[in-house]
């Protein structure tokens, strides 16, 4: 597991976006760090556990342009 040390003013969604690429990971980040759920804005120096990396695929081509096989 990776960790992230907060800087003054960090917020859950901002950490999810900068460290994992999407605010969609906010719930997962919060679930891994239940001791800090009372915080909305973090002080500096809080060490959070980050979720394991997921393989993210972005398929921006329409279905008729995708190559399968």
PyMOL commands that place a pseudoatom at each C-alpha (Angstrom):
pseudoatom trace, name=CA, resn=UNK, resi=1, chain=A, elem=C, hetatm=0, pos=[0.000, 0.000, 0.000]
pseudoatom trace, name=CA, resn=UNK, resi=2, chain=A, elem=C, hetatm=0, pos=[1.106, 3.502, -0.767]
pseudoatom trace, name=CA, resn=UNK, resi=3, chain=A, elem=C, hetatm=0, pos=[0.739, 6.412, 1.618]
pseudoatom trace, name=CA, resn=UNK, resi=4, chain=A, elem=C, hetatm=0, pos=[0.258, 10.140, 1.226]
pseudoatom trace, name=CA, resn=UNK, resi=5, chain=A, elem=C, hetatm=0, pos=[1.224, 12.816, 3.744]
pseudoatom trace, name=CA, resn=UNK, resi=6, chain=A, elem=C, hetatm=0, pos=[-1.179, 15.727, 3.705]
pseudoatom trace, name=CA, resn=UNK, resi=7, chain=A, elem=C, hetatm=0, pos=[-0.317, 19.369, 3.311]
pseudoatom trace, name=CA, resn=UNK, resi=8, chain=A, elem=C, hetatm=0, pos=[-2.299, 22.103, 5.041]
pseudoatom trace, name=CA, resn=UNK, resi=9, chain=A, elem=C, hetatm=0, pos=[-5.688, 22.514, 3.362]
pseudoatom trace, name=CA, resn=UNK, resi=10, chain=A, elem=C, hetatm=0, pos=[-5.888, 19.135, 1.604]
pseudoatom trace, name=CA, resn=UNK, resi=11, chain=A, elem=C, hetatm=0, pos=[-9.398, 17.713, 1.247]
pseudoatom trace, name=CA, resn=UNK, resi=12, chain=A, elem=C, hetatm=0, pos=[-10.529, 14.146, 0.566]
pseudoatom trace, name=CA, resn=UNK, resi=13, chain=A, elem=C, hetatm=0, pos=[-11.633, 14.739, -3.011]
pseudoatom trace, name=CA, resn=UNK, resi=14, chain=A, elem=C, hetatm=0, pos=[-8.526, 16.728, -3.886]
pseudoatom trace, name=CA, resn=UNK, resi=15, chain=A, elem=C, hetatm=0, pos=[-6.283, 13.964, -2.585]
pseudoatom trace, name=CA, resn=UNK, resi=16, chain=A, elem=C, hetatm=0, pos=[-8.230, 11.358, -4.571]
pseudoatom trace, name=CA, resn=UNK, resi=17, chain=A, elem=C, hetatm=0, pos=[-7.896, 13.467, -7.711]
pseudoatom trace, name=CA, resn=UNK, resi=18, chain=A, elem=C, hetatm=0, pos=[-4.211, 14.315, -7.420]
pseudoatom trace, name=CA, resn=UNK, resi=19, chain=A, elem=C, hetatm=0, pos=[-3.016, 10.942, -6.144]
pseudoatom trace, name=CA, resn=UNK, resi=20, chain=A, elem=C, hetatm=0, pos=[-5.337, 8.535, -7.989]
pseudoatom trace, name=CA, resn=UNK, resi=21, chain=A, elem=C, hetatm=0, pos=[-6.548, 10.518, -10.961]
pseudoatom trace, name=CA, resn=UNK, resi=22, chain=A, elem=C, hetatm=0, pos=[-10.242, 10.890, -10.153]
pseudoatom trace, name=CA, resn=UNK, resi=23, chain=A, elem=C, hetatm=0, pos=[-12.559, 12.127, -7.431]
pseudoatom trace, name=CA, resn=UNK, resi=24, chain=A, elem=C, hetatm=0, pos=[-14.412, 8.834, -7.969]
pseudoatom trace, name=CA, resn=UNK, resi=25, chain=A, elem=C, hetatm=0, pos=[-11.853, 7.258, -5.593]
pseudoatom trace, name=CA, resn=UNK, resi=26, chain=A, elem=C, hetatm=0, pos=[-12.854, 9.525, -2.683]
pseudoatom trace, name=CA, resn=UNK, resi=27, chain=A, elem=C, hetatm=0, pos=[-15.132, 6.936, -1.030]
pseudoatom trace, name=CA, resn=UNK, resi=28, chain=A, elem=C, hetatm=0, pos=[-12.471, 4.256, -1.277]
pseudoatom trace, name=CA, resn=UNK, resi=29, chain=A, elem=C, hetatm=0, pos=[-9.831, 6.588, 0.152]
pseudoatom trace, name=CA, resn=UNK, resi=30, chain=A, elem=C, hetatm=0, pos=[-12.102, 7.465, 3.070]
pseudoatom trace, name=CA, resn=UNK, resi=31, chain=A, elem=C, hetatm=0, pos=[-12.910, 3.788, 3.727]
pseudoatom trace, name=CA, resn=UNK, resi=32, chain=A, elem=C, hetatm=0, pos=[-9.195, 3.006, 4.058]
pseudoatom trace, name=CA, resn=UNK, resi=33, chain=A, elem=C, hetatm=0, pos=[-8.684, 5.824, 6.566]
pseudoatom trace, name=CA, resn=UNK, resi=34, chain=A, elem=C, hetatm=0, pos=[-11.586, 5.646, 9.061]
pseudoatom trace, name=CA, resn=UNK, resi=35, chain=A, elem=C, hetatm=0, pos=[-9.598, 7.300, 11.855]
pseudoatom trace, name=CA, resn=UNK, resi=36, chain=A, elem=C, hetatm=0, pos=[-9.663, 10.568, 9.898]
pseudoatom trace, name=CA, resn=UNK, resi=37, chain=A, elem=C, hetatm=0, pos=[-13.329, 10.698, 8.877]
pseudoatom trace, name=CA, resn=UNK, resi=38, chain=A, elem=C, hetatm=0, pos=[-13.878, 13.596, 11.278]
pseudoatom trace, name=CA, resn=UNK, resi=39, chain=A, elem=C, hetatm=0, pos=[-11.735, 15.797, 9.046]
pseudoatom trace, name=CA, resn=UNK, resi=40, chain=A, elem=C, hetatm=0, pos=[-12.972, 17.710, 6.043]
pseudoatom trace, name=CA, resn=UNK, resi=41, chain=A, elem=C, hetatm=0, pos=[-9.887, 19.868, 5.603]
pseudoatom trace, name=CA, resn=UNK, resi=42, chain=A, elem=C, hetatm=0, pos=[-6.601, 18.312, 6.691]
pseudoatom trace, name=CA, resn=UNK, resi=43, chain=A, elem=C, hetatm=0, pos=[-3.745, 19.863, 8.609]
pseudoatom trace, name=CA, resn=UNK, resi=44, chain=A, elem=C, hetatm=0, pos=[-0.218, 19.184, 7.384]
pseudoatom trace, name=CA, resn=UNK, resi=45, chain=A, elem=C, hetatm=0, pos=[1.422, 15.894, 8.281]
pseudoatom trace, name=CA, resn=UNK, resi=46, chain=A, elem=C, hetatm=0, pos=[-1.452, 13.401, 8.362]
pseudoatom trace, name=CA, resn=UNK, resi=47, chain=A, elem=C, hetatm=0, pos=[-0.377, 10.118, 6.765]
pseudoatom trace, name=CA, resn=UNK, resi=48, chain=A, elem=C, hetatm=0, pos=[-3.167, 8.475, 4.763]
pseudoatom trace, name=CA, resn=UNK, resi=49, chain=A, elem=C, hetatm=0, pos=[-3.239, 5.047, 3.185]
pseudoatom trace, name=CA, resn=UNK, resi=50, chain=A, elem=C, hetatm=0, pos=[-3.965, 5.124, -0.535]
pseudoatom trace, name=CA, resn=UNK, resi=51, chain=A, elem=C, hetatm=0, pos=[-5.834, 2.349, -2.339]
pseudoatom trace, name=CA, resn=UNK, resi=52, chain=A, elem=C, hetatm=0, pos=[-3.834, -0.079, -4.438]
pseudoatom trace, name=CA, resn=UNK, resi=53, chain=A, elem=C, hetatm=0, pos=[-3.429, 1.009, -8.012]
pseudoatom trace, name=CA, resn=UNK, resi=54, chain=A, elem=C, hetatm=0, pos=[-6.087, -0.186, -10.377]
pseudoatom trace, name=CA, resn=UNK, resi=55, chain=A, elem=C, hetatm=0, pos=[-5.682, -0.720, -14.064]
pseudoatom trace, name=CA, resn=UNK, resi=56, chain=A, elem=C, hetatm=0, pos=[-7.672, 2.083, -15.586]
pseudoatom trace, name=CA, resn=UNK, resi=57, chain=A, elem=C, hetatm=0, pos=[-8.563, 2.010, -19.205]
pseudoatom trace, name=CA, resn=UNK, resi=58, chain=A, elem=C, hetatm=0, pos=[-10.048, 4.906, -21.045]
pseudoatom trace, name=CA, resn=UNK, resi=59, chain=A, elem=C, hetatm=0, pos=[-11.711, 3.978, -24.263]
pseudoatom trace, name=CA, resn=UNK, resi=60, chain=A, elem=C, hetatm=0, pos=[-12.650, 7.130, -26.093]
pseudoatom trace, name=CA, resn=UNK, resi=61, chain=A, elem=C, hetatm=0, pos=[-13.320, 5.537, -29.450]
pseudoatom trace, name=CA, resn=UNK, resi=62, chain=A, elem=C, hetatm=0, pos=[-16.903, 4.821, -30.465]
pseudoatom trace, name=CA, resn=UNK, resi=63, chain=A, elem=C, hetatm=0, pos=[-17.771, 1.091, -30.553]
pseudoatom trace, name=CA, resn=UNK, resi=64, chain=A, elem=C, hetatm=0, pos=[-17.579, 0.861, -34.354]
pseudoatom trace, name=CA, resn=UNK, resi=65, chain=A, elem=C, hetatm=0, pos=[-13.979, 2.164, -34.327]
pseudoatom trace, name=CA, resn=UNK, resi=66, chain=A, elem=C, hetatm=0, pos=[-12.588, -0.173, -31.656]
pseudoatom trace, name=CA, resn=UNK, resi=67, chain=A, elem=C, hetatm=0, pos=[-10.293, -2.999, -32.642]
pseudoatom trace, name=CA, resn=UNK, resi=68, chain=A, elem=C, hetatm=0, pos=[-10.887, -6.295, -30.881]
pseudoatom trace, name=CA, resn=UNK, resi=69, chain=A, elem=C, hetatm=0, pos=[-8.683, -9.311, -30.985]
for i in range(1, 69): cmd.bond("trace and resi %d" % i, "trace and resi %d" % (i + 1))
show_as sticks, trace
zoom trace
